[in-house]
Amino acid sequence: MAGLYYEEFTIGMEFRHPLTRTVTEMDNILFCAMTHNPQPLHLDEEFSKKTQYGQRIVNSLFTLGLVIGVSVADTTLGTTLGNLGMTDIRFKNPVFHGDTIRVLTRIKDKRVSKSRPGEGIVTFEHFGYNQRDEEICYVMRTGLMKMKPA
């Protein structure tokens, strides 16, 4: 498994994920279609030209999912039991078609689970940036993690 067990995380540990991803128009359109989101800001170029952005912006929930997804291979692949929550979500700058996203993850906190023996809770801070080094997304995510097998 590529993911880390609870014991392998240390508070303050950082991951500069090598995986980057260029967001395409198709990503945005398919995500909006799959989630039944008809927002013209994501789908209608003529409508979007008249906004402060001057073009369509990528659905923020796709951006959130991408930022978390990029982190999985280096942190939780095969060692997580699930997400417990996501807080403090912010989108500082919009994502446009053609933007390339990179992610930094920092371990904010960790503790042994009080109710689930052999499991721990890790709090991850994920920062998403575009190719201009502008922050595009931030989320604090809490995950239930496996401990190393005895």
Buried (B, 14 or more C-beta within 10 A) or exposed (E): EEBBBBEBBEEEBEBEBEEEBEBEEEBBBEBBEEEEBEBEBBBEEEEBEEEEEEEBBBBBBBBBEBBBEBBBBBBBEEBBBEEEEBEEBEBEBBBBBEBEBBBBBBBBBBEEBEEEEEBBBBBBBBBBBBEEEEBBBBBBBBBBBBBEEE
